[in-house]
Amino acid sequence: MHDQVISVVKQLRHEVPDCLASGVVDMATGMLLAYETTDNHPQEVLDLLAGATLDLFQGRTVVMIENLFKERRGVSSTEHYFQEILVNSSNLTHLFIRSNHSEDAVAVAVCPNTVNIGMLLASARRVVKEYGAI
């Protein structure tokens, strides 16, 4: 599986337009499994990215909202609703995509906020789908 994760990270960096950084976060442990970036970042920042990703997808309030929707709709599935999250900061766009096959794997691509959002989504989705076993 480690080789799959590294392949996803490399493919994201090479296929997503203007990609500055990519990585895969394990939602079960909250750890960054692999990453590739054009810049040097302190390890503390990388560790915080993994924790923030976990909070975005499975933070306490997010899980409460998901459970409320499931209850109201009579759904008993343990599947998470949020599959993709796009975050725009003052100069970057961060895309987080849950793996198609494992809810515990989230791929991350970071681009300048000038990126074509449609191309970002299409290419990142293609890579995650191609390496769905992460």
Protein Blocks (a to p, Z undefined) as FASTA:
>chain_A
ZZmmmmmmmmmmmmmghiabdcdddfknopafbdcdfbdcdfklmmmmmmmmmmmmmgmk
lmmmmmmmmmmnopabfbdfblbdcdddfkbccdddddfklmkbccdddddfkbcfklmm
mmmmmmmmmmmmZZ
